[in-house]
Amino acid sequence: MYINSFEDRIDRIDWQPSAVPTRKMIDSMLGSRQPRQPRSAVLSLAGALTGLVIGVGLKGMVLPGSPWGPGTGLAGAAGGSLALAGLAVSALAALFAAAKGKRAPRLMQFASMNLLMIMMVLWS
């Protein structure tokens, strides 16, 4: 069994004692810490409200009594197009957030709450 002593480890990283730490040592110590990005309730609330609006727009597309529902003409086409565009943008934002989750945690928070609310409105 091989045992690494403290001196062996120091020799491996080529460290020489001095009054000032080396740049390599500082970078290795600071690089291991990720800057904290606190979660924001505002992003969750914004995602929830946006998801509710998009979900109501999508739900209204199939309800006969809604102002943008079937047979309403230009209002139905405009409202339906906006709702479908909102769904497409939400899905693309969620895919981008999933791909870049470590670098964009705030987008992940917004997009996940947004899609959750869209699904809850459509399932109700």
N, C-alpha and C positions, 0 to 999 in steps of 0.2 A: 504494500500500500504506500502510495506517495503522499507526503504531507507537505503542503505549501506553507512555508513560514512567512512571516510578515516581510522579512527582508527579501525573500524570493519574489514575492508579489511586487514589491517596490522596484526591484531590479528589472522585472519584466516590463514595467511601464516607463522605465528610464527616468525615474524621478530623482532629482538631487535636492536635498534640503536647502531651503533658502528662506529669506524673510518674506518674500512675496510668492504667492502661488503662481504656477505656470498657467498660461492661457489654456492649454489642453486640459488641465485639471479643472479649471473654472467652467469651461465649456461642457465637460463631462458631467459636472455636478448640476449645472443649470439646465442642461439639455434633458435631463431625466424628469424634470418637473414641467407639467403642462400648465399654461396659464388658466386660471379658473374663469369660467364664464357663467355667471349665475343665471339661473333660469328666470324667466320673466313671466309674470302672470298676464301681462299685457299681450304678449305674443299668443298665449293660449286663448285668451278672450277674443283677440282679433281673428284667430283661426276658427274659433267656434262660431262667431257671428258671420264670417264670410261663408263658412260651410252651411249655416242655416239659410242664408239668402240663396245660395246656389241650390241647395236641396229643395227649398220651397219653389224655386223657379222650375226645377226639373219635375217636381211632383205636379205643379200646376199645368205642365204641358199635356198631361193625360187626363186631367179632370175636366169634364164638359162645362162646369159652371164657372171656371176661373176666367179672368179677363184675358189671359194669353193661352187659353186651352184650345182644344180642337174646334175648328170652324170660326175662329175669331178674325181671320184675315191677316192684315198687316201687323196688328198688335201681337197676334200669336206667333207670326214668323219672327218678329224682332225679339220678343220675350224668350221664345224657344232657342233662338240663335245665341242670345246672351247666356242662357243657362247652359247650353251645350259647350260654349266657349269657356265658361267658368269651370265646368267639369274637366275639360281637356287641359286647361292651365293647372288645375289642382292635381291632376294625375301626373303631369310632367314635372311639377314642383316636387311631388312626392318621390318620383323616380330619381330626380337629381339629388334630393336630400338623402335618399338611400345610398346613392353612389358616393356622395361626398359627405357622409354622416359625421366623420371626425372633424372635418374642416368647416362644416356649416351646421352646428348643433341648433342654432336658432331657427334655421329654415326647417330642420327636421321637426322641431317642436310645433311650428306653425302648420306645416303640411300634414302632420299626423292628426292634429286636432281638427283641421279642415276636413280631411277625408272621413274622419270618424263622424262628424256632425252631418256630412252629406249622406253617409250610409244610414245613420239613425233616422233622418227625416224620410228617406226613401223607404225604409222598412216599416215606418209607422203607418 
